[in-house]
Amino acid sequence: MQMRESKAKRCGFTLAEVLVVVVIIALLGGLGGGMYVGSYKRMLVEKAARDFVLTAQYARIIAIEKQRQYKIRLDAANNGFSLVTTQWDEEAGKTEQMIVKDSFCRPVEFEVGVMFEDIQITPTGLETTTETDEDEQSIVFSPNGTAQSAVIQIGDGKTHYTISVSTATGRTKMYFGPAEDLKTGTDARIGAIDLDAE
C-alpha cells in the first residue's frame, strides 16, 4: 500500500517545473512576436512601393489612351500620392486639375512610419505646372508614352524600395534597396522586380 502512494506522489509536476515551462513559452512567444512586427513593417513598405508602381503603370497607359498628360502628385508632407489630370470644366469654362478616382486608381496615403525617403525628378521642360512647393512634386506621363525621369525611394528607415521611371518609355521598375545602390549599380539591381514582366 505504501508503494502505491509513493508512485502516485511522484507522477505530478512541481511548481518550479510548471513555472520553467511557462517562462520558456513566454520567451518563444516574445521572439515570434518580434519577428512578426519586423515582417509586418517590411510588408507595409513593399505594399506602398507596389502601389506607387501600379499607379505609375496606370498613368502611362491612361495618358496614351486618353491622349493627355497625367501626373503622379507626390505629397511628401502627408506621405502619400495621387494621380491627377487636367480636364475641361464646362460649367466654369476653364480647365482644372482633377484627382483620378476610379476602380483602378485611388489616392494613396502611406501607413504610419512609411515615407518618401528620397525624391529625384528630372525636369524635362514640358511640364504644364508651376510647382514651387518642395513637399508637392509631380511625375508627368505624356500622351506619347514618355515620362519624366524619376527615382523615388520609399522606406521606413530600415527597409527601402527604390522605384525608377524611364524617360523614353515611361516604364517603371521597383528595386529592393536604397536609391544610392541603384546609382552605383550595387546590390539593388540583383533584387529588381519588374511588374511589367509579372
Summary of the structure (lengths in Angstrom):
residues: 198
radius of gyration: 26.4
end to end distance: 75.2
largest distance: 104.7
contacts: 543
relative contact order: 0.14
helix: 35%
strand: 28%
